[in-house]
Amino acid sequence: MKSSGLPNEGVLFVHAHPDDETISTGGSIATLAQQGVAVSLLTCTRGERGEVIPPQLAHLEGVGPALAAHREGELADALRELGVTRHLYLGAAGARAEGLPERRYEDSGMVEGADGLPHLVPDASPGCLCLADFEEVVADMVAAIRTTGATSVVSYDERGGYGHPDHVLAHRAAREAAGRAGVGFLEAVEDAAQLERWVSDPEAHDAPDDVMLLDVTPVLDAKVAALRAHATQVTVIEREGEPVSFALSNGRVRPVATIEGLRLVDAAAGAPESGDPEPETRTSRVASSLVSLIIGLLIGVLLTINHQHRLTLGEVTIPIGLIVSLLVVGALLVGMRLVFESRLIALSTAVGVAGATALLSQEGPGGSVLVPGNVEGFVWAYAPLLISLVVLAWPKLPTRGGDRMGVQPRQEGSSL
């Protein structure tokens, strides 16, 4: 375990909502800023679904745009206290992939499930972070890394700290973006008791060699002032003779940590080399869509030709060709969404299948058609369209790796 070796060039902190940067890494941010490191912050959402603590501000709760605007002001005040001069919002100028119009990623919200773990709220907005296309989020983060010139990225651990769905997504996307941009990735160690134990006993059997400890006592005033700036979400508690503490909307009180830890997960790798995926660009998206369209056309032609095949077992006739064709269409489109995590690729494939079916449904020179007016022909003409609509409209298919919600986090306030 090391207490030195901190990033000494450009560092980009990636957090899900306003106030997360201060609660999780406020001391680290202020320490690096005081050391002259170029510290930048990327905030993914504006915390539209946060719970509001002060009664005089209660009218903001549940009013997304109003609360978002207020929390933007709180965040600006907090960053002045921490010494951060470069701040970006994901999807906005400087943090948006080339060729895409700017957008706002909204707070996904969080609810405690029957298992006691954080889950995405049932009424999450279609524009929220967790339901966004993962590749789009990563591409935007890569743009932020390039805009800020960061050589290291810091975000949550794989559990998202205490498990908020937006935190988990931010970790996954930030780590992926750091890899694609060829920069280092560090995660915040937020278990205060564990950090204190490592400080008191550096030889502890569970003390890792890749954690950098920071004594943030010299910047504690700045951290506390930044916490106080987030008045809608945080209540700072100061009592004479006691450590400064704070409470969230759930009323749970905890001390303001004087030790923070950063764990190096992926060392900087330099510019991406052969074998490393390049950030997605408009050209690559067009090329991928074109390839998907061609694949859809070829599959559509093959299935249209064979969808009339039947299998007779005794007196029972099974439309085996139609059944197999529909299964192939469903598997193909679901596979496209799972592998590429993009509706655009699946849509291009669906258009290809539909286009081939429509083309081959036309009468040929001899008057015959490959899609005759029988039951199989009727089903084949319309069922692929229905399958396409279901796959494309589905809010979010499970992602590769399955780690978005499969975590065992500590439970904290529900509004961060």
Beta strands, then each sheet from edge to edge (+ up, - down):
strand 1: 11-15
strand 2: 39-43
strand 3: 86-89
strand 4: 111-112
strand 5: 118-119
strand 6: 152-155
strand 7: 184-189
strand 8: 211-215
strand 9: 235-237
strand 10: 245-247
strand 11: 253-255
strand 12: 259-266
strand 13: 311-313
strand 14: 316-318
sheet 1: 3+ 2+ 1+ 6+ 7+ 12- 8+
sheet 2: 4+ 5-
sheet 3: 9+ 10- 11+
sheet 4: 13+ 14-
end
